Amino acid sequence: MTCMAVTPCRVLAGSAVCRSSPWNRWWSRPRARILTPCPSKQCSITGAAVMAAPVFLCPRMSLQALFFDAAGTLIRPAEPVGQTYARLASRHGVQAAPDDLMQAFRAVWKATPPPLHPPGVPAADDDRGWWRGLVDQVFARVLGAPLPAQTLDGLFDELYQHYAEPAAWSLFPDVVPALNDLSRDHRLLVLSNFDRRLRSILAGHDLTRFFEQIVISSEVGAAKPHPRMFQAALTAVGLERQDCLHIGDDARCDAEGAAQAEIHFFAVQRPESGLDLLVQKVRAGAYSGLRSALL
């Protein structure tokens, strides 16, 4: 999950530019445009504010590769996070209401920056320490005091393993049809602020067959929106930025990150803007090699 809070933008009258948006500088560039803006809304998973539906595409781009965010774009928790936390916590003698845990999770998620890594150095613990700190803060917020270390260790280990299981995640309904379609003509790659668990999760849902590579932050030693993450994706496919499109659901990590890296971007904000719409926009080009404006 990669949602981070952002300040709601003010849409200029008669314009598709958001004044406080991290993407407004793109508007003045002749090689890119922002299309189909929507008001700010909330992520269904974390409750963080996200900016809906901006799309960046170059009028003369040759689209060859698509980079997909994972959680919130391809996959989502199979049950609400609060319910999972409450159910597993009860096994360790900790009682907390699912709704309270969900609210606390969203608040802590908003306030917690992505994992920090020394430049280009993969995370030695695969970001387990970051996740443990998040779980610790969630329960401390609900219970009014931190859990005893031994209780926290046992609960965290169980939560961490739970979210490593494919069964803990479900696919959005539009994912497989879209990947089936897009993989025929494009190179696909996953670009995610996740850890090594993501590979087994995607494999368990039979998604790895669609992707050349899975680029994850704990191995790159950077997290979106840092440009190093997007450069790692470009290096993996051996293409220039103008030939690639990033698809994601998060305004800061995905949209702002793509803007900073000067990579074209499609915002996933279901139900208004899902992967079925992405396929429609791509296919609307209907020209050999997809060598002109797609949207």
C-alpha positions as CSV (number, residue, x, y, z in Angstrom):
1,M,0.0,0.0,0.0
2,T,1.5,3.2,-1.0
3,C,-1.0,6.0,-0.1
4,M,0.3,9.2,1.5
5,A,-1.7,12.3,2.5
6,V,-1.7,15.2,0.2
7,T,-3.2,18.7,0.4
8,P,-6.5,18.9,-1.6
9,C,-5.9,20.9,-4.7
10,R,-7.8,23.9,-6.1
11,V,-8.8,23.4,-9.7
12,L,-8.4,26.4,-11.9
13,A,-11.5,27.6,-13.6
14,G,-11.6,26.5,-17.2
15,S,-8.4,24.6,-16.9
16,A,-7.2,21.0,-16.2
17,V,-4.4,22.2,-13.9
18,C,-4.5,21.9,-10.1
19,R,-2.6,24.9,-8.6
20,S,-1.3,22.9,-5.6
21,S,-0.7,19.8,-7.6
22,P,2.8,18.5,-8.0
23,W,2.1,18.1,-11.7
24,N,1.2,21.7,-12.7
25,R,4.6,22.4,-14.1
26,W,3.9,19.8,-16.7
27,W,1.1,21.9,-18.2
28,S,3.5,24.4,-19.7
29,R,5.6,21.7,-21.4
30,P,4.6,21.1,-25.0
31,R,5.5,17.4,-24.7
32,A,3.0,16.5,-22.0
33,R,-0.5,17.3,-20.8
34,I,-2.7,16.6,-17.8
35,L,-6.1,15.1,-18.8
36,T,-9.4,14.2,-17.0
37,P,-8.8,15.7,-13.5
38,C,-11.1,14.7,-10.6
39,P,-11.4,16.2,-7.1
40,S,-9.4,14.8,-4.3
41,K,-10.7,11.6,-2.7
42,Q,-9.7,8.9,-0.2
43,C,-7.9,5.6,-0.8
44,S,-10.2,2.7,0.0
45,I,-7.4,0.9,1.8
46,T,-5.6,3.5,3.9
47,G,-8.0,6.4,3.9
48,A,-5.2,8.7,2.7
49,A,-6.1,11.6,0.5
50,V,-5.3,10.9,-3.2
51,M,-5.6,13.0,-6.3
52,A,-7.8,11.3,-8.9
53,A,-7.4,10.7,-12.6
54,P,-4.6,12.9,-13.9
55,V,-3.0,11.4,-16.9
56,F,0.4,12.4,-18.5
57,L,1.2,11.4,-22.0
58,C,3.4,12.9,-24.7
59,P,1.7,13.6,-28.0
60,R,4.6,12.0,-29.9
61,M,5.5,9.2,-27.5
62,S,6.2,5.6,-28.6
63,L,4.7,3.6,-25.7
64,Q,6.7,0.5,-25.2
65,A,6.6,-0.3,-21.5
66,L,4.1,0.0,-18.7
67,F,5.1,0.2,-15.0
68,F,2.4,-1.0,-12.5
69,D,2.2,-0.1,-8.8
70,A,1.1,-3.2,-6.8
71,A,-1.1,-2.6,-3.7
72,G,-4.1,-0.5,-4.5
73,T,-3.5,-0.9,-8.3
74,L,-3.2,-4.7,-8.9
75,I,-4.0,-6.2,-5.4
76,R,-5.8,-5.2,-2.2
77,P,-6.2,-6.9,1.2
78,A,-8.7,-9.7,1.1
79,E,-10.3,-8.4,4.3
80,P,-10.2,-4.9,5.9
81,V,-6.9,-4.3,7.7
82,G,-8.7,-3.6,11.0
83,Q,-10.4,-7.0,11.0
84,T,-7.1,-8.8,10.3
85,Y,-5.3,-6.9,13.0
86,A,-8.1,-7.6,15.6
87,R,-8.4,-11.2,14.7
88,L,-4.7,-12.0,15.0
89,A,-4.2,-9.8,18.0
90,S,-6.9,-11.8,19.9
91,R,-4.6,-14.9,19.6
92,H,-2.1,-13.0,21.6
93,G,-4.5,-11.9,24.3
94,V,-4.9,-8.4,22.9
95,Q,-8.5,-7.2,22.5
96,A,-9.2,-4.2,20.2
97,A,-12.1,-3.2,18.0
98,P,-11.6,-3.7,14.2
99,D,-13.0,-0.2,13.5
100,D,-10.6,1.4,16.0
101,L,-7.7,-0.5,14.5
102,M,-8.7,0.5,11.0
103,Q,-8.9,4.2,12.0
104,A,-5.5,4.0,13.8
105,F,-3.9,2.2,10.9
106,R,-5.0,4.9,8.5
107,A,-3.8,7.7,10.8
108,V,-0.4,6.0,11.4
109,W,0.0,5.3,7.6
110,K,-0.6,8.9,6.8
111,A,2.0,10.1,9.3
112,T,4.7,7.5,8.5
113,P,7.1,8.3,5.6
114,P,8.2,5.5,3.3
115,P,11.2,3.4,4.5
116,L,14.5,5.3,4.4
117,H,17.5,3.6,2.9
118,P,21.1,4.7,2.4
119,P,21.4,5.8,-1.2
120,G,21.1,2.7,-3.4
121,V,21.6,0.2,-0.5
122,P,19.0,-2.5,-0.3
123,A,17.3,-3.0,3.1
124,A,19.1,-5.6,5.1
125,D,15.9,-6.6,6.9
126,D,13.6,-6.4,3.9
127,D,11.9,-3.4,5.7
128,R,10.7,-5.6,8.5
129,G,11.7,-3.0,11.0
130,W,9.6,-0.4,9.2
131,W,6.5,-2.6,9.3
132,R,7.1,-3.5,13.0
133,G,7.3,0.1,13.9
134,L,4.0,0.8,12.1
135,V,2.2,-2.1,13.9
136,D,3.6,-0.9,17.2
137,Q,2.2,2.6,16.6
138,V,-1.2,1.3,15.5
139,F,-1.8,-0.7,18.7
140,A,-0.3,1.9,21.0
141,R,-2.7,4.4,19.5
142,V,-5.7,2.2,20.1
143,L,-4.7,0.8,23.5
144,G,-3.2,4.0,24.9
145,A,0.2,2.3,25.6
146,P,2.7,0.2,23.7
147,L,2.3,-3.5,23.7
148,P,4.9,-5.5,25.8
149,A,7.8,-6.3,23.6
150,Q,7.2,-10.1,23.7
151,T,3.6,-9.7,22.7
152,L,4.4,-7.3,20.0
153,D,7.1,-9.6,18.6
154,G,4.7,-12.5,18.4
155,L,1.9,-10.5,16.9
156,F,4.0,-8.8,14.4
157,D,5.6,-12.0,13.2
158,E,2.1,-13.4,12.6
159,L,0.9,-10.3,10.8
160,Y,4.0,-10.2,8.7
161,Q,3.6,-13.8,7.7
162,H,-0.1,-13.4,7.1
163,Y,0.5,-10.6,4.5
164,A,3.1,-12.8,2.8
165,E,0.3,-15.3,1.8
166,P,-1.4,-14.8,-1.5
167,A,-4.7,-15.7,0.2
168,A,-4.4,-12.5,2.2
169,W,-4.8,-10.5,-1.0
170,S,-7.3,-10.3,-3.7
171,L,-7.1,-9.0,-7.3
172,F,-9.2,-6.1,-8.6
173,P,-11.7,-7.5,-11.2
174,D,-10.2,-5.5,-14.0
175,V,-6.6,-6.7,-13.5
176,V,-6.3,-10.0,-15.4
177,P,-8.3,-8.8,-18.5
178,A,-6.2,-5.6,-18.7
179,L,-2.9,-7.4,-18.3
180,N,-4.0,-10.0,-20.9
181,D,-4.7,-7.3,-23.4
182,L,-1.8,-4.9,-22.7
183,S,0.9,-7.7,-22.5
184,R,0.3,-8.5,-26.1
185,D,1.9,-5.3,-27.3
186,H,3.8,-3.9,-24.4
187,R,6.5,-4.8,-21.9
188,L,5.1,-4.9,-18.4
189,L,6.9,-4.4,-15.1
190,V,5.9,-4.0,-11.4
191,L,7.3,-1.0,-9.6
192,S,6.3,-1.1,-5.9
193,N,7.1,0.2,-2.5
194,F,6.8,-3.4,-1.1
195,D,9.3,-6.0,0.0
196,R,10.3,-9.5,-1.2
197,R,6.9,-10.9,-0.1
198,L,5.4,-9.3,-3.2
199,R,6.9,-11.9,-5.5
200,S,5.2,-14.9,-3.9
201,I,1.9,-12.9,-3.6
202,L,1.9,-12.1,-7.3
203,A,2.9,-15.7,-8.2
204,G,0.1,-17.1,-6.0
205,H,-2.4,-15.1,-8.1
206,D,-0.7,-16.2,-11.4
207,L,0.3,-12.6,-12.3
208,T,4.1,-13.0,-12.7
209,R,3.6,-14.4,-16.2
210,F,2.6,-11.0,-17.3
211,F,5.7,-9.1,-16.0
212,E,9.3,-9.1,-17.2
213,Q,10.6,-7.9,-13.8
214,I,9.3,-7.0,-10.3
215,V,11.2,-3.9,-9.0
216,I,10.6,-3.4,-5.2
217,S,11.8,-0.7,-3.0
218,S,13.5,-2.8,-0.3
219,E,15.9,-4.2,-3.0
220,V,16.5,-1.0,-4.9
221,G,17.4,0.9,-1.7
222,A,14.9,3.7,-2.4
223,A,11.1,4.1,-2.3
224,K,8.7,6.0,-4.5
225,P,8.5,9.0,-5.0
226,H,12.3,9.0,-5.1
227,P,13.6,9.2,-8.7
228,R,15.9,6.2,-8.1
229,M,12.9,3.9,-8.1
230,F,11.8,5.0,-11.5
231,Q,15.4,5.0,-12.8
232,A,15.6,1.4,-11.6
233,A,12.6,0.5,-13.7
234,L,14.0,2.3,-16.8
235,T,17.3,0.4,-16.4
236,A,15.4,-2.9,-16.1
237,V,13.7,-2.4,-19.4
238,G,16.5,-0.5,-21.1
239,L,14.2,2.2,-22.4
240,E,14.0,6.0,-22.3
241,R,11.5,7.7,-20.1
242,Q,9.4,9.0,-23.0
243,D,8.7,5.4,-24.0
244,C,7.2,4.4,-20.6
245,L,4.0,4.9,-18.7
246,H,3.6,4.5,-14.9
247,I,0.2,3.3,-13.6
248,G,-0.6,3.8,-9.9
249,D,-3.2,4.9,-7.3
250,D,-1.2,7.2,-5.0
251,A,-0.9,10.9,-5.6
252,R,2.5,11.3,-3.9
253,C,4.3,8.0,-4.4
254,D,3.1,7.3,-7.9
255,A,1.9,10.6,-9.5
256,E,4.4,13.0,-7.9
257,G,7.2,10.4,-8.3
258,A,6.5,10.0,-12.0
259,A,6.4,13.7,-12.5
260,Q,9.7,14.2,-10.7
261,A,11.2,11.4,-12.9
262,E,9.5,12.9,-16.0
263,I,7.7,9.6,-16.8
264,H,4.2,9.6,-18.1
265,F,1.5,8.7,-15.7
266,F,-2.0,7.1,-15.5
267,A,-3.9,7.5,-12.2
268,V,-6.0,4.5,-11.0
269,Q,-9.0,5.7,-9.1
270,R,-11.7,3.1,-9.3
271,P,-14.5,3.1,-10.2
272,E,-14.0,6.2,-12.3
273,S,-10.6,5.3,-13.6
274,G,-9.6,1.7,-13.6
275,L,-7.4,-0.6,-15.7
276,D,-10.3,-1.1,-18.1
277,L,-10.2,2.6,-18.9
278,L,-6.4,2.4,-19.3
279,V,-6.9,-0.3,-22.0
280,Q,-9.6,1.7,-23.7
281,K,-7.3,4.7,-23.8
282,V,-4.4,2.7,-25.2
283,R,-6.5,1.0,-27.8
284,A,-8.1,4.2,-28.8
285,G,-4.8,5.0,-30.5
286,A,-5.5,2.2,-33.0
287,Y,-2.4,2.8,-34.9
288,S,0.6,0.6,-35.7
289,G,3.3,0.8,-33.0
290,L,1.3,3.3,-30.8
291,R,3.4,6.2,-32.0
292,S,1.1,9.1,-31.3
293,A,-1.2,10.5,-28.6
294,L,-3.0,7.8,-26.7
295,L,-5.4,9.9,-24.7
